[in-house]
Amino acid sequence: MIRTVNLVHRYGDVVAVDSVSLSIPDGECVVLAGANGSGKTTLVRHFNGLLESDEGRVEVNGRRVGADLVAARTAVGIVFQEPRDQLVAATVGADVAFGPENLGLGRAEIDRRVAASLSAVDLDGRKGVRVGELSGGERQRVAVAGALAMEPDHLVLDEPFTGLDAPARTSVVDRLRELSASGTGLVIVTHDLRDVLDLADRVVAMAEGRVVVDAPPDEAAASLPAYGVRVPDPACGSTSAGPDGDGSSDAAPRDRRC
Ligand SMILES: Nc1ncnc2c1ncn2[C@@H]1O[C@H](COP(=O)(O)OP(=O)(O)OP(=O)(O)O)[C@@H](O)[C@H]1O
């Protein structure tokens, strides 16, 4: 369980997260939506202690995050927007092994985790491949595998579809669907719900640092465009976004999907 209580984060005069209280039970798939700058990334960086709060607190499994960072980072894995920046080793296998090695696990356990994590993202047998030879979608999946190798209760993905073409997006969504079905909690950060709405148990939307929507997807969908969040068009072939979103690219044919 991830829990924030009246969490406030400021960057100088900017209140990026403004008194957010949120509980995310184990196993739940939450889509965290909102326009650019609404505070999503800042909020999730608190989930495993990458930032310190100005006010309020964050707990993971009932413990304050700052009191046990290793426990928080083991329970909550985060994959950021640009996976290229997160791959730390030369080969796929070495990269995925990096986290478990830092936990001080034995070789057999590390090898088991690497194999299971690569299998979960459909990259079985690719551990010897050099990271530089991977496509964008494959790099994203290696980043997810690296987080999975920590065997987290919750996997947080910040804009996991940025820069991916349609087949790569589909591949990542398929993997996320399987992970969710196998019990891993997911928090998917996005300003575009087209790929993920049907995965979600719950949609939380932010605007100006506050939670403005917290509801099941069917209920949430109608109010999201007003907060700059693209939602799938039931007629298929177009999307809608409010004035605060980046709906300017909606008309681009390459961006359309059903
Ligand atoms: N390192 C930083 N220094 C100063 N201001 C920041 C910093 N990071 C974010 N901000 C500001 O905090 C607010 C929230 O930003 P944040 O990145 O958390 O929002 P977001 O919803 O994740 O946006 P995006 O979708 O663009 O990543 C914005 O006003 C942003 O400009």
Ligand as a Chemical Component Dictionary entry (heavy atoms), coordinates in Angstrom:
data_LIG
# 
_chem_comp.id                   LIG 
_chem_comp.type                 NON-POLYMER 
_chem_comp.pdbx_formal_charge   0 
_chem_comp.three_letter_code    LIG 
# 
loop_
_chem_comp_atom.comp_id 
_chem_comp_atom.atom_id 
_chem_comp_atom.alt_atom_id 
_chem_comp_atom.type_symbol 
_chem_comp_atom.charge 
_chem_comp_atom.model_Cartn_x 
_chem_comp_atom.model_Cartn_y 
_chem_comp_atom.model_Cartn_z 
_chem_comp_atom.pdbx_ordinal 
LIG N1  N1  N 0 13.052 20.399 -10.830 1  
LIG C1  C1  C 0 12.126 21.345 -10.885 2  
LIG N2  N2  N 0 12.426 22.634 -10.549 3  
LIG C2  C2  C 0 11.504 23.597 -10.566 4  
LIG N3  N3  N 0 10.205 23.406 -10.923 5  
LIG C3  C3  C 0 9.844  22.161 -11.265 6  
LIG C4  C4  C 0 10.792 21.083 -11.271 7  
LIG N4  N4  N 0 10.140 19.961 -11.659 8  
LIG C5  C5  C 0 8.867  20.308 -11.900 9  
LIG N5  N5  N 0 8.691  21.624 -11.664 10 
LIG C6  C6  C 0 7.427  22.369 -11.775 11 
LIG O1  O1  O 0 6.490  21.729 -10.914 12 
LIG C7  C7  C 0 5.220  21.651 -11.530 13 
LIG C8  C8  C 0 4.794  20.188 -11.634 14 
LIG O2  O2  O 0 5.687  19.536 -12.518 15 
LIG P1  P1  P 0 5.653  17.968 -12.759 16 
LIG O3  O3  O 0 6.786  17.625 -13.663 17 
LIG O4  O4  O 0 5.551  17.258 -11.462 18 
LIG O5  O5  O 0 4.262  17.819 -13.529 19 
LIG P2  P2  P 0 3.792  16.696 -14.547 20 
LIG O6  O6  O 0 2.327  16.638 -14.419 21 
LIG O7  O7  O 0 4.560  15.445 -14.313 22 
LIG O8  O8  O 0 4.204  17.318 -15.946 23 
LIG P3  P3  P 0 4.765  16.609 -17.269 24 
LIG O9  O9  O 0 3.634  15.792 -17.790 25 
LIG O10 O10 O 0 5.110  17.773 -18.127 26 
LIG O11 O11 O 0 5.963  15.798 -16.861 27 
LIG C9  C9  C 0 5.360  22.361 -12.877 28 
LIG O12 O12 O 0 4.968  23.711 -12.697 29 
LIG C10 C10 C 0 6.834  22.277 -13.165 30 
LIG O13 O13 O 0 7.255  23.348 -13.979 31 
# 
loop_
_chem_comp_bond.comp_id 
_chem_comp_bond.atom_id_1 
_chem_comp_bond.atom_id_2 
_chem_comp_bond.value_order 
_chem_comp_bond.pdbx_ordinal 
LIG N1  C1  SING 1  
LIG C1  N2  SING 2  
LIG C1  C4  DOUB 3  
LIG N2  C2  DOUB 4  
LIG C2  N3  SING 5  
LIG N3  C3  DOUB 6  
LIG C3  C4  SING 7  
LIG C3  N5  SING 8  
LIG C4  N4  SING 9  
LIG N4  C5  DOUB 10 
LIG C5  N5  SING 11 
LIG N5  C6  SING 12 
LIG C6  O1  SING 13 
LIG C6  C10 SING 14 
LIG O1  C7  SING 15 
LIG C7  C8  SING 16 
LIG C7  C9  SING 17 
LIG C8  O2  SING 18 
LIG O2  P1  SING 19 
LIG P1  O3  DOUB 20 
LIG P1  O4  SING 21 
LIG P1  O5  SING 22 
LIG O5  P2  SING 23 
LIG P2  O6  DOUB 24 
LIG P2  O7  SING 25 
LIG P2  O8  SING 26 
LIG O8  P3  SING 27 
LIG P3  O9  DOUB 28 
LIG P3  O10 SING 29 
LIG P3  O11 SING 30 
LIG C9  O12 SING 31 
LIG C9  C10 SING 32 
LIG C10 O13 SING 33 
# 
